[in-house]
Amino acid sequence: MQALSLFRKIKSFSALEAESRRYFMHSWLELLKVRFLLSFRPVKTMKRYQILGLKEDKEFSLQDFLKSFDLAHRYIPGATCLVQAYAAKKVLADYGQASVVRIGVSKKAGFKAHAWLEYQGTVILGQVMNLADYQALGGGVMKN
C-alpha cells in the first residue's frame, strides 16, 4: 500500500511543470526548516527568521506557487497552519513578494488559535470557513 502511495506522490511531482517543481522544492525545504525550528524554539523567534529574499528577477506566478505549496506541505508531517504560514512567507520573500503572517484566536467553542498568510490584502493560505471568528493578535503580525 505504501508503494502505491509513493508512486502517486512521484507521479504528482513529475506532472508539475519545471517552474512549479522549483516552487515545490523551495516550499518543501522551507516547510522542513520551519517545522524543525518551531519544534525547538518559541514562535517569537520566528520574527528573527531570515525574511530577506533573493529578489529573483524571474516572473512570479501566485497560482503556480500555491498549487506547488499545497502539494509540498502534504509531505511534511506536522506542517500546521503556523508552519505553513511562516514557510510560505519565506518562499514569497525569496521571490521578492511581500506578505503578512497573522496569528489569531477564537473563543467560540473553546479557545482556538489559527495562523494565515495575507498577500496584497487577501488571505492566500490558511483560509477557513470561520476565519472571521478569529481576532488577529498584534504581536503575531510579521511583515516584510
C-alpha positions as a Python dict, from the first residue, in 0.01 Angstrom:
ca = {
    (1, 'M'): (0, 0, 0),
    (2, 'Q'): (283, 241, 81),
    (3, 'A'): (445, 173, -254),
    (4, 'L'): (125, 280, -428),
    (5, 'S'): (115, 597, -218),
    (6, 'L'): (478, 672, -303),
    (7, 'F'): (406, 611, -671),
    (8, 'R'): (116, 861, -660),
    (9, 'K'): (339, 1120, -495),
    (10, 'I'): (610, 1074, -755),
    (11, 'K'): (351, 1094, -1032),
    (12, 'S'): (208, 1417, -883),
    (13, 'F'): (555, 1570, -867),
    (14, 'S'): (653, 1462, -1218),
    (15, 'A'): (329, 1609, -1357),
    (16, 'L'): (438, 1957, -1247),
    (17, 'E'): (599, 2194, -1495),
    (18, 'A'): (960, 2299, -1437),
    (19, 'E'): (874, 2626, -1261),
    (20, 'S'): (619, 2452, -1040),
    (21, 'R'): (878, 2190, -946),
    (22, 'R'): (1107, 2470, -842),
    (23, 'Y'): (831, 2622, -626),
    (24, 'F'): (763, 2275, -483),
    (25, 'M'): (1125, 2209, -384),
    (26, 'H'): (1170, 2556, -241),
    (27, 'S'): (844, 2523, -46),
    (28, 'W'): (926, 2174, 77),
    (29, 'L'): (1267, 2283, 209),
    (30, 'E'): (1122, 2589, 386),
    (31, 'L'): (841, 2381, 539),
    (32, 'L'): (1100, 2135, 669),
    (33, 'K'): (1316, 2416, 813),
    (34, 'V'): (1025, 2595, 981),
    (35, 'R'): (880, 2268, 1114),
    (36, 'F'): (1219, 2189, 1268),
    (37, 'L'): (1267, 2540, 1410),
    (38, 'L'): (922, 2550, 1570),
    (39, 'S'): (984, 2210, 1729),
    (40, 'F'): (1264, 2352, 1942),
    (41, 'R'): (1211, 2727, 1960),
    (42, 'P'): (925, 2954, 2063),
    (43, 'V'): (711, 3125, 1799),
    (44, 'K'): (852, 3468, 1887),
    (45, 'T'): (1191, 3362, 1746),
    (46, 'M'): (1031, 3334, 1402),
    (47, 'K'): (1037, 3712, 1379),
    (48, 'R'): (1413, 3677, 1360),
    (49, 'Y'): (1392, 3405, 1095),
    (50, 'Q'): (1560, 3541, 786),
    (51, 'I'): (1298, 3707, 569),
    (52, 'L'): (1532, 3885, 333),
    (53, 'G'): (1464, 3738, -5),
    (54, 'L'): (1683, 3671, -303),
    (55, 'K'): (1475, 3918, -503),
    (56, 'E'): (1490, 3700, -809),
    (57, 'D'): (1422, 3866, -1142),
    (58, 'K'): (1214, 3574, -1269),
    (59, 'E'): (844, 3619, -1311),
    (60, 'F'): (637, 3503, -1017),
    (61, 'S'): (312, 3309, -1055),
    (62, 'L'): (99, 3307, -740),
    (63, 'Q'): (-124, 3031, -878),
    (64, 'D'): (170, 2802, -956),
    (65, 'F'): (327, 2875, -619),
    (66, 'L'): (5, 2797, -427),
    (67, 'K'): (-51, 2475, -622),
    (68, 'S'): (307, 2362, -556),
    (69, 'F'): (298, 2470, -192),
    (70, 'D'): (-26, 2280, -136),
    (71, 'L'): (139, 1967, -270),
    (72, 'A'): (464, 2022, -75),
    (73, 'H'): (303, 2069, 267),
    (74, 'R'): (149, 1722, 241),
    (75, 'Y'): (499, 1572, 255),
    (76, 'I'): (586, 1730, 590),
    (77, 'P'): (429, 1567, 898),
    (78, 'G'): (316, 1828, 1149),
    (79, 'A'): (301, 2109, 894),
    (80, 'T'): (44, 2305, 1092),
    (81, 'C'): (-112, 2631, 982),
    (82, 'L'): (165, 2816, 1167),
    (83, 'V'): (443, 2619, 997),
    (84, 'Q'): (278, 2669, 659),
    (85, 'A'): (229, 3044, 707),
    (86, 'Y'): (592, 3111, 805),
    (87, 'A'): (735, 2881, 536),
    (88, 'A'): (519, 3033, 262),
    (89, 'K'): (615, 3382, 379),
    (90, 'K'): (983, 3294, 344),
    (91, 'V'): (937, 3147, -4),
    (92, 'L'): (740, 3453, -116),
    (93, 'A'): (1012, 3681, 25),
    (94, 'D'): (1271, 3485, -172),
    (95, 'Y'): (1077, 3577, -486),
    (96, 'G'): (1058, 3942, -382),
    (97, 'Q'): (691, 3922, -279),
    (98, 'A'): (576, 4089, 44),
    (99, 'S'): (325, 3911, 265),
    (100, 'V'): (194, 3919, 622),
    (101, 'V'): (165, 3632, 870),
    (102, 'R'): (-133, 3671, 1101),
    (103, 'I'): (-199, 3472, 1414),
    (104, 'G'): (-546, 3489, 1563),
    (105, 'V'): (-752, 3341, 1844),
    (106, 'S'): (-1116, 3246, 1867),
    (107, 'K'): (-1315, 3192, 2184),
    (108, 'K'): (-1607, 3030, 2008),
    (109, 'A'): (-1649, 2663, 2105),
    (110, 'G'): (-1347, 2687, 2337),
    (111, 'F'): (-1014, 2854, 2281),
    (112, 'K'): (-865, 2804, 1935),
    (113, 'A'): (-568, 2956, 1755),
    (114, 'H'): (-501, 2979, 1383),
    (115, 'A'): (-239, 3128, 1153),
    (116, 'W'): (-285, 3251, 799),
    (117, 'L'): (-93, 3437, 532),
    (118, 'E'): (-205, 3753, 356),
    (119, 'Y'): (-71, 3864, 22),
    (120, 'Q'): (-171, 4200, -123),
    (121, 'G'): (-451, 4226, 135),
    (122, 'T'): (-600, 3883, 56),
    (123, 'V'): (-579, 3562, 257),
    (124, 'I'): (-392, 3316, 35),
    (125, 'L'): (-306, 3047, 287),
    (126, 'G'): (-495, 2931, 593),
    (127, 'Q'): (-841, 3034, 477),
    (128, 'V'): (-1103, 2860, 689),
    (129, 'M'): (-1480, 2894, 685),
    (130, 'N'): (-1488, 3068, 1023),
    (131, 'L'): (-1184, 3294, 977),
    (132, 'A'): (-1395, 3597, 1077),
    (133, 'D'): (-1428, 3441, 1425),
    (134, 'Y'): (-1052, 3481, 1479),
    (135, 'Q'): (-918, 3801, 1629),
    (136, 'A'): (-571, 3873, 1489),
    (137, 'L'): (-311, 3937, 1756),
    (138, 'G'): (-99, 4248, 1714),
    (139, 'G'): (215, 4064, 1822),
    (140, 'G'): (152, 3787, 1571),
    (141, 'V'): (200, 4002, 1265),
    (142, 'M'): (519, 3962, 1066),
    (143, 'K'): (562, 4194, 770),
    (144, 'N'): (839, 4238, 519),
}
